[in-house]
Amino acid sequence: MNNQKKMRSDNKKDPSLELNKASLPDHLNKMTIAVHEGAPKKDLNSIGGFFKELLTRFQKSDTPGMAAQLAYFFLLSLFPLLIFLITLVPYLPISQEEMLSLFEEFAPGETMTLIESTISEVVSSQSTGLLSIGILGTLWSASNGMNALTRSFNHAYGVDETRSFIVARGMAIVWTIAMITVVIIALLLPVFGKQIGEYLFSAIGYSEEFISTWNVLRFAITPFVLLLIFIGLYAFAPNIKIRFISVLPGAVFAALGWALTSFAFSLYVGNFGNYTSTYGSIGGIIVLMIWLYLSGMIIMIGGQINAIMAERKRQNA
């Protein structure tokens, strides 16, 4: 009898080996954490250990495959977005040629040729129906891409999606609208920001010095808004509670990485990559898909960085 009691006592878990969840923040308690007795502790405090864990997660979570899926959905949403923006032109004090010139600053040459030909074929006059189709097509296609991002973030934190379909789709649409807003700001402010500022601030009654300051600061608004969007995306998209400060590292990486990658890729395509001679008429699509693929990969790596930072905080707690 005593031996049986001793065996039952030995089989009980040692409380000292259990994770003290009460001492952790709520957003870390909701993470699915596998705790194995005797398992080696990850070295996440050193730079080498951090990047080793990032590479491991990059491979195990199939980040390249998820980025390809994301690029596909974003490609489907791109042309409805362009149609939506172009159909707004008759209601704005700018011409269709000026709007297309804005796209030319951000898109490689082959991609711009594809965009111009598509827009010229589709948009010939004002059309409320076309505007509605553009809005609906953009929201639905891009929200599928946001859902793919959400799944990637949930996998990074080791949590399952427990929110209802309506809630998940609604959040995806909200973030789609936010990203579209960033695109519009990025397109309009560098070129038309001066006219917009003079019109608004003169009507309100601000001084000429303030308007001059605005003409300088408007170039910094786009990256700042982009950073805010990434902070919100990383904080609310995963199915866990996360503080804004906790996602700042990944948001900074995504904002800077996306801008630098877009700039470097545009330089490469413009000076070294001749996709038209290799792929013919579909060269523009190839270039566009590669750019969307790299952009999606950077956003997902930012989510992995935040997840590793959260795990390091849990280990050091």
C-alpha positions as a Markdown table, in Angstrom:
| # | Residue | x | y | z |
|---|---|---|---|---|
| 1 | Met | 0.0 | 0.0 | 0.0 |
| 2 | Asn | 2.8 | 2.4 | 0.9 |
| 3 | Asn | 4.6 | 1.6 | -2.3 |
| 4 | Gln | 1.5 | 2.4 | -4.4 |
| 5 | Lys | 1.1 | 5.7 | -2.6 |
| 6 | Lys | 4.7 | 6.5 | -3.3 |
| 7 | Met | 4.4 | 5.6 | -7.0 |
| 8 | Arg | 1.3 | 7.9 | -7.3 |
| 9 | Ser | 3.2 | 10.7 | -5.5 |
| 10 | Asp | 6.2 | 10.3 | -7.8 |
| 11 | Asn | 3.9 | 10.5 | -10.9 |
| 12 | Lys | 2.6 | 13.8 | -9.8 |
| 13 | Lys | 4.1 | 16.9 | -11.6 |
| 14 | Asp | 6.6 | 18.8 | -9.6 |
| 15 | Pro | 5.0 | 22.3 | -9.1 |
| 16 | Ser | 8.5 | 23.8 | -9.6 |
| 17 | Leu | 8.6 | 22.6 | -13.1 |
| 18 | Glu | 5.2 | 24.0 | -14.1 |
| 19 | Leu | 4.9 | 27.4 | -15.9 |
| 20 | Asn | 3.9 | 30.1 | -13.6 |
| 21 | Lys | 1.2 | 31.7 | -15.9 |
| 22 | Ala | -0.1 | 34.0 | -13.3 |
| 23 | Ser | 3.2 | 36.0 | -13.4 |
| 24 | Leu | 3.0 | 36.5 | -17.2 |
| 25 | Pro | 1.1 | 39.1 | -19.2 |
| 26 | Asp | -2.3 | 38.1 | -20.6 |
| 27 | His | -1.1 | 38.2 | -24.2 |
| 28 | Leu | 1.7 | 35.7 | -23.4 |
| 29 | Asn | -0.6 | 33.4 | -21.4 |
| 30 | Lys | -2.8 | 32.8 | -24.5 |
| 31 | Met | 0.1 | 31.6 | -26.5 |
| 32 | Thr | 0.3 | 27.8 | -27.0 |
| 33 | Ile | 3.6 | 27.0 | -25.3 |
| 34 | Ala | 5.0 | 23.5 | -25.4 |
| 35 | Val | 7.0 | 22.9 | -22.2 |
| 36 | His | 9.1 | 19.7 | -22.1 |
| 37 | Glu | 11.1 | 18.6 | -19.1 |
| 38 | Gly | 14.7 | 18.7 | -19.9 |
| 39 | Ala | 14.3 | 20.4 | -23.2 |
| 40 | Pro | 17.1 | 22.8 | -24.0 |
| 41 | Lys | 16.3 | 26.5 | -23.5 |
| 42 | Lys | 16.5 | 28.6 | -26.7 |
| 43 | Asp | 19.2 | 31.2 | -26.7 |
| 44 | Leu | 17.1 | 34.2 | -27.8 |
| 45 | Asn | 19.1 | 36.9 | -25.9 |
| 46 | Ser | 22.1 | 36.8 | -28.2 |
| 47 | Ile | 22.1 | 38.1 | -31.7 |
| 48 | Gly | 23.2 | 34.8 | -33.2 |
| 49 | Gly | 20.5 | 32.9 | -31.3 |
| 50 | Phe | 17.9 | 35.3 | -32.3 |
| 51 | Phe | 18.6 | 35.0 | -36.0 |
| 52 | Lys | 19.0 | 31.3 | -35.7 |
| 53 | Glu | 15.5 | 31.1 | -34.3 |
| 54 | Leu | 14.2 | 33.5 | -37.0 |
| 55 | Leu | 15.7 | 31.2 | -39.7 |
| 56 | Thr | 14.2 | 28.1 | -38.1 |
| 57 | Arg | 10.7 | 29.7 | -38.0 |
| 58 | Phe | 11.2 | 31.0 | -41.5 |
| 59 | Gln | 11.7 | 27.4 | -42.7 |
| 60 | Lys | 9.2 | 25.6 | -40.5 |
| 61 | Ser | 6.3 | 28.0 | -41.2 |
| 62 | Asp | 6.8 | 27.9 | -45.0 |
| 63 | Thr | 7.1 | 31.6 | -45.2 |
| 64 | Pro | 8.0 | 31.6 | -48.9 |
| 65 | Gly | 4.9 | 29.5 | -49.7 |
| 66 | Met | 2.7 | 31.9 | -47.6 |
| 67 | Ala | 4.3 | 34.9 | -49.3 |
| 68 | Ala | 3.4 | 33.4 | -52.7 |
| 69 | Gln | -0.2 | 32.9 | -51.6 |
| 70 | Leu | -0.2 | 36.5 | -50.4 |
| 71 | Ala | 1.2 | 37.8 | -53.7 |
| 72 | Tyr | -1.6 | 35.9 | -55.5 |
| 73 | Phe | -4.4 | 37.6 | -53.5 |
| 74 | Phe | -2.7 | 41.0 | -53.7 |
| 75 | Leu | -2.4 | 40.6 | -57.5 |
| 76 | Leu | -6.1 | 39.9 | -57.8 |
| 77 | Ser | -6.9 | 43.0 | -55.7 |
| 78 | Leu | -4.4 | 45.3 | -57.5 |
| 79 | Phe | -6.3 | 46.0 | -60.7 |
| 80 | Pro | -9.7 | 46.5 | -59.0 |
| 81 | Leu | -7.8 | 49.0 | -56.8 |
| 82 | Leu | -6.4 | 50.8 | -59.8 |
| 83 | Ile | -9.7 | 50.9 | -61.5 |
| 84 | Phe | -11.2 | 52.3 | -58.3 |
| 85 | Leu | -8.6 | 55.1 | -58.2 |
| 86 | Ile | -8.9 | 55.9 | -61.8 |
| 87 | Thr | -12.7 | 56.1 | -61.7 |
| 88 | Leu | -12.3 | 58.7 | -58.9 |
| 89 | Val | -10.3 | 61.0 | -61.3 |
| 90 | Pro | -13.3 | 62.8 | -62.8 |
| 91 | Tyr | -14.3 | 63.8 | -59.2 |
| 92 | Leu | -10.8 | 65.1 | -58.4 |
| 93 | Pro | -8.9 | 68.2 | -59.8 |
| 94 | Ile | -6.3 | 65.9 | -61.5 |
| 95 | Ser | -6.2 | 64.2 | -64.9 |
| 96 | Gln | -5.9 | 60.5 | -65.7 |
| 97 | Glu | -2.5 | 61.1 | -67.1 |
| 98 | Glu | -1.3 | 62.7 | -63.8 |
| 99 | Met | -2.7 | 59.8 | -61.8 |
| 100 | Leu | -0.9 | 57.3 | -64.1 |
| 101 | Ser | 2.3 | 59.3 | -63.7 |
| 102 | Leu | 2.1 | 58.8 | -59.9 |
| 103 | Phe | 2.0 | 55.0 | -60.4 |
| 104 | Glu | 5.0 | 55.3 | -62.7 |
| 105 | Glu | 7.1 | 56.5 | -59.8 |
| 106 | Phe | 6.4 | 53.4 | -57.7 |
| 107 | Ala | 6.2 | 50.6 | -60.4 |
| 108 | Pro | 9.0 | 49.2 | -62.5 |
| 109 | Gly | 8.8 | 49.9 | -66.3 |
| 110 | Glu | 7.3 | 46.5 | -67.4 |
| 111 | Thr | 4.7 | 46.7 | -64.7 |
| 112 | Met | 3.8 | 50.2 | -65.6 |
| 113 | Thr | 3.2 | 49.3 | -69.2 |
| 114 | Leu | 0.9 | 46.5 | -68.1 |
| 115 | Ile | -1.0 | 48.9 | -65.8 |
| 116 | Glu | -1.4 | 51.6 | -68.5 |
| 117 | Ser | -2.7 | 49.2 | -71.1 |
| 118 | Thr | -5.2 | 47.6 | -68.6 |
| 119 | Ile | -6.5 | 51.0 | -67.4 |
| 120 | Ser | -6.8 | 52.3 | -70.9 |
| 121 | Glu | -8.9 | 49.3 | -72.0 |
| 122 | Val | -11.2 | 49.3 | -68.9 |
| 123 | Val | -11.7 | 52.9 | -68.0 |
| 124 | Ser | -13.1 | 55.1 | -70.9 |
| 125 | Ser | -15.7 | 57.2 | -69.0 |
| 126 | Gln | -17.3 | 57.8 | -65.6 |
| 127 | Ser | -19.2 | 54.8 | -64.4 |
| 128 | Thr | -20.8 | 54.4 | -61.0 |
| 129 | Gly | -21.1 | 50.6 | -61.7 |
| 130 | Leu | -17.4 | 50.3 | -62.5 |
| 131 | Leu | -16.6 | 52.2 | -59.3 |
| 132 | Ser | -18.7 | 49.9 | -57.3 |
| 133 | Ile | -17.2 | 46.8 | -58.9 |
| 134 | Gly | -13.7 | 48.2 | -58.2 |
| 135 | Ile | -14.5 | 48.8 | -54.6 |
| 136 | Leu | -16.1 | 45.3 | -54.0 |
| 137 | Gly | -13.4 | 43.5 | -56.0 |
| 138 | Thr | -10.6 | 45.3 | -54.1 |
| 139 | Leu | -12.1 | 44.6 | -50.7 |
| 140 | Trp | -12.9 | 40.9 | -51.3 |
| 141 | Ser | -9.6 | 40.0 | -53.0 |
| 142 | Ala | -7.4 | 42.0 | -50.7 |
| 143 | Ser | -9.2 | 40.7 | -47.6 |
| 144 | Asn | -8.3 | 37.2 | -48.6 |
| 145 | Gly | -4.7 | 38.3 | -48.6 |
| 146 | Met | -5.2 | 39.8 | -45.1 |
| 147 | Asn | -6.7 | 36.4 | -44.0 |
| 148 | Ala | -3.5 | 34.7 | -45.2 |
| 149 | Leu | -1.5 | 37.2 | -43.2 |
| 150 | Thr | -3.6 | 36.5 | -40.1 |
| 151 | Arg | -3.0 | 32.8 | -40.4 |
| 152 | Ser | 0.7 | 33.4 | -40.7 |
| 153 | Phe | 0.8 | 35.6 | -37.5 |
| 154 | Asn | -1.3 | 33.1 | -35.6 |
| 155 | His | 1.1 | 30.3 | -36.6 |
| 156 | Ala | 4.1 | 32.5 | -35.5 |
| 157 | Tyr | 2.6 | 32.9 | -32.0 |
| 158 | Gly | 1.4 | 29.3 | -31.8 |
| 159 | Val | -2.3 | 30.1 | -31.5 |
| 160 | Asp | -5.4 | 28.9 | -33.3 |
| 161 | Glu | -8.1 | 31.1 | -34.9 |
| 162 | Thr | -11.1 | 31.1 | -32.7 |
| 163 | Arg | -12.9 | 34.2 | -33.9 |
| 164 | Ser | -16.0 | 33.8 | -36.0 |
| 165 | Phe | -15.9 | 34.0 | -39.8 |
| 166 | Ile | -17.8 | 37.4 | -39.7 |
| 167 | Val | -15.3 | 38.9 | -37.1 |
| 168 | Ala | -12.3 | 37.6 | -39.0 |
| 169 | Arg | -13.5 | 38.8 | -42.4 |
| 170 | Gly | -14.6 | 42.1 | -40.9 |
| 171 | Met | -11.1 | 42.7 | -39.5 |
| 172 | Ala | -9.5 | 41.8 | -42.8 |
| 173 | Ile | -11.7 | 44.3 | -44.6 |
| 174 | Val | -10.9 | 47.0 | -42.1 |
| 175 | Trp | -7.2 | 46.5 | -42.5 |
| 176 | Thr | -7.6 | 46.3 | -46.3 |
| 177 | Ile | -9.3 | 49.7 | -46.2 |
| 178 | Ala | -6.4 | 51.0 | -44.0 |
| 179 | Met | -3.8 | 49.7 | -46.5 |
| 180 | Ile | -5.7 | 51.3 | -49.4 |
| 181 | Thr | -5.7 | 54.6 | -47.5 |
| 182 | Val | -1.9 | 54.3 | -47.1 |
| 183 | Val | -1.5 | 53.7 | -50.8 |
| 184 | Ile | -3.7 | 56.7 | -51.7 |
| 185 | Ile | -1.7 | 58.9 | -49.2 |
| 186 | Ala | 1.6 | 57.6 | -50.6 |
| 187 | Leu | 0.5 | 58.5 | -54.2 |
| 188 | Leu | -1.1 | 61.9 | -53.5 |
| 189 | Leu | 1.0 | 63.6 | -50.9 |
| 190 | Pro | 4.4 | 63.7 | -52.6 |
| 191 | Val | 3.0 | 65.3 | -55.7 |
| 192 | Phe | -0.2 | 67.1 | -54.7 |
| 193 | Gly | 0.5 | 67.6 | -51.0 |
| 194 | Lys | 1.5 | 71.2 | -51.5 |
| 195 | Gln | -1.8 | 72.1 | -53.2 |
| 196 | Ile | -3.8 | 70.2 | -50.7 |
| 197 | Gly | -2.0 | 71.8 | -47.8 |
| 198 | Glu | -2.4 | 75.3 | -49.2 |
| 199 | Tyr | -6.1 | 74.8 | -49.8 |
| 200 | Leu | -6.8 | 73.4 | -46.4 |
| 201 | Phe | -4.6 | 75.5 | -44.2 |
| 202 | Ser | -5.3 | 78.8 | -46.0 |
| 203 | Ala | -9.0 | 78.2 | -45.5 |
| 204 | Ile | -8.4 | 77.5 | -41.8 |
| 205 | Gly | -6.2 | 80.5 | -41.4 |
| 206 | Tyr | -2.7 | 79.2 | -40.8 |
| 207 | Ser | 0.3 | 81.3 | -41.5 |
| 208 | Glu | 2.6 | 81.1 | -44.5 |
| 209 | Glu | 5.3 | 79.7 | -42.2 |
| 210 | Phe | 3.1 | 76.8 | -41.2 |
| 211 | Ile | 2.3 | 76.0 | -44.8 |
| 212 | Ser | 6.0 | 76.1 | -45.7 |
| 213 | Thr | 6.7 | 73.6 | -42.9 |
| 214 | Trp | 3.9 | 71.4 | -44.2 |
| 215 | Asn | 5.5 | 71.4 | -47.6 |
| 216 | Val | 8.6 | 69.8 | -46.0 |
| 217 | Leu | 7.0 | 67.5 | -43.6 |
| 218 | Arg | 4.5 | 66.0 | -46.1 |
| 219 | Phe | 7.2 | 63.8 | -47.5 |
| 220 | Ala | 7.7 | 62.2 | -44.0 |
| 221 | Ile | 3.9 | 61.5 | -43.5 |
| 222 | Thr | 3.8 | 58.5 | -45.9 |
| 223 | Pro | 6.4 | 56.4 | -44.0 |
| 224 | Phe | 5.0 | 57.5 | -40.7 |
| 225 | Val | 1.5 | 56.4 | -41.6 |
| 226 | Leu | 2.9 | 53.2 | -43.0 |
| 227 | Leu | 4.5 | 52.5 | -39.7 |
| 228 | Leu | 1.3 | 53.1 | -37.8 |
| 229 | Ile | -0.6 | 50.7 | -40.1 |
| 230 | Phe | 2.0 | 48.0 | -39.5 |
| 231 | Ile | 1.8 | 48.5 | -35.8 |
| 232 | Gly | -2.0 | 48.1 | -35.9 |
| 233 | Leu | -1.8 | 45.1 | -38.2 |
| 234 | Tyr | 0.7 | 43.3 | -35.9 |
| 235 | Ala | -1.2 | 44.2 | -32.8 |
| 236 | Phe | -4.8 | 43.2 | -33.9 |
| 237 | Ala | -4.5 | 40.6 | -36.6 |
| 238 | Pro | -3.2 | 37.7 | -34.4 |
| 239 | Asn | -5.7 | 36.0 | -32.2 |
| 240 | Ile | -4.0 | 37.2 | -29.0 |
| 241 | Lys | -3.8 | 40.3 | -27.0 |
| 242 | Ile | -0.7 | 42.3 | -27.7 |
| 243 | Arg | 0.5 | 45.7 | -26.6 |
| 244 | Phe | 1.4 | 48.2 | -29.2 |
| 245 | Ile | 4.9 | 48.6 | -27.9 |
| 246 | Ser | 5.5 | 44.9 | -28.2 |
| 247 | Val | 5.0 | 44.9 | -32.0 |
| 248 | Leu | 7.2 | 48.0 | -32.7 |
| 249 | Pro | 10.3 | 46.0 | -33.7 |
| 250 | Gly | 8.5 | 44.0 | -36.4 |
| 251 | Ala | 6.6 | 47.1 | -37.6 |
| 252 | Val | 9.8 | 49.1 | -38.0 |
| 253 | Phe | 11.4 | 46.2 | -39.8 |
| 254 | Ala | 8.5 | 45.9 | -42.1 |
| 255 | Ala | 8.2 | 49.6 | -42.9 |
| 256 | Leu | 11.9 | 50.0 | -43.6 |
| 257 | Gly | 12.3 | 46.6 | -45.3 |
| 258 | Trp | 9.4 | 47.2 | -47.6 |
| 259 | Ala | 10.6 | 50.7 | -48.6 |
| 260 | Leu | 14.2 | 49.6 | -49.2 |
| 261 | Thr | 13.2 | 46.4 | -51.0 |
| 262 | Ser | 10.9 | 48.3 | -53.3 |
| 263 | Phe | 13.6 | 50.9 | -54.0 |
| 264 | Ala | 16.3 | 48.3 | -54.6 |
| 265 | Phe | 14.1 | 46.1 | -56.8 |
| 266 | Ser | 13.0 | 49.1 | -58.8 |
| 267 | Leu | 16.7 | 50.0 | -59.4 |
| 268 | Tyr | 17.5 | 46.4 | -60.4 |
| 269 | Val | 14.6 | 46.1 | -62.8 |
| 270 | Gly | 15.4 | 49.5 | -64.3 |
| 271 | Asn | 19.1 | 48.9 | -64.8 |
| 272 | Phe | 19.8 | 45.2 | -65.0 |
| 273 | Gly | 16.6 | 43.1 | -65.3 |
| 274 | Asn | 15.2 | 43.0 | -68.8 |
| 275 | Tyr | 12.1 | 40.8 | -68.2 |
| 276 | Thr | 10.4 | 41.9 | -71.5 |
| 277 | Ser | 13.0 | 40.2 | -73.7 |
| 278 | Thr | 12.9 | 37.1 | -71.6 |
| 279 | Tyr | 9.2 | 36.7 | -70.9 |
| 280 | Gly | 7.7 | 38.8 | -73.7 |
| 281 | Ser | 4.3 | 40.4 | -73.0 |
| 282 | Ile | 3.9 | 38.8 | -69.6 |
| 283 | Gly | 7.1 | 40.4 | -68.3 |
| 284 | Gly | 5.2 | 43.0 | -66.5 |
| 285 | Ile | 3.2 | 40.4 | -64.6 |
| 286 | Ile | 6.4 | 38.6 | -63.6 |
| 287 | Val | 7.9 | 41.7 | -62.3 |
| 288 | Leu | 4.8 | 42.6 | -60.4 |
| 289 | Met | 4.4 | 39.2 | -58.9 |
| 290 | Ile | 8.1 | 39.2 | -57.7 |
| 291 | Trp | 7.6 | 42.6 | -56.1 |
| 292 | Leu | 4.4 | 41.5 | -54.3 |
| 293 | Tyr | 6.1 | 38.3 | -53.2 |
| 294 | Leu | 9.0 | 40.1 | -51.6 |
| 295 | Ser | 6.7 | 42.6 | -50.0 |
| 296 | Gly | 4.5 | 39.8 | -48.5 |
| 297 | Met | 7.6 | 38.0 | -47.2 |
| 298 | Ile | 8.9 | 41.1 | -45.4 |
| 299 | Ile | 5.5 | 41.7 | -43.7 |
| 300 | Met | 5.5 | 38.0 | -42.5 |
| 301 | Ile | 9.1 | 38.2 | -41.3 |
| 302 | Gly | 8.1 | 41.2 | -39.2 |
| 303 | Gly | 5.4 | 39.1 | -37.6 |
| 304 | Gln | 8.0 | 36.4 | -36.8 |
| 305 | Ile | 10.3 | 39.0 | -35.2 |
| 306 | Asn | 7.5 | 40.1 | -32.9 |
| 307 | Ala | 6.7 | 36.5 | -32.0 |
| 308 | Ile | 10.3 | 35.8 | -31.1 |
| 309 | Met | 10.5 | 38.9 | -29.0 |
| 310 | Ala | 7.4 | 37.7 | -27.1 |
| 311 | Glu | 8.9 | 34.3 | -26.5 |
| 312 | Arg | 12.1 | 35.9 | -25.3 |
| 313 | Lys | 10.1 | 38.0 | -22.9 |
| 314 | Arg | 8.4 | 34.8 | -21.6 |
| 315 | Gln | 11.7 | 33.0 | -21.1 |
| 316 | Asn | 13.2 | 35.9 | -19.2 |
| 317 | Ala | 10.1 | 36.4 | -17.0 |
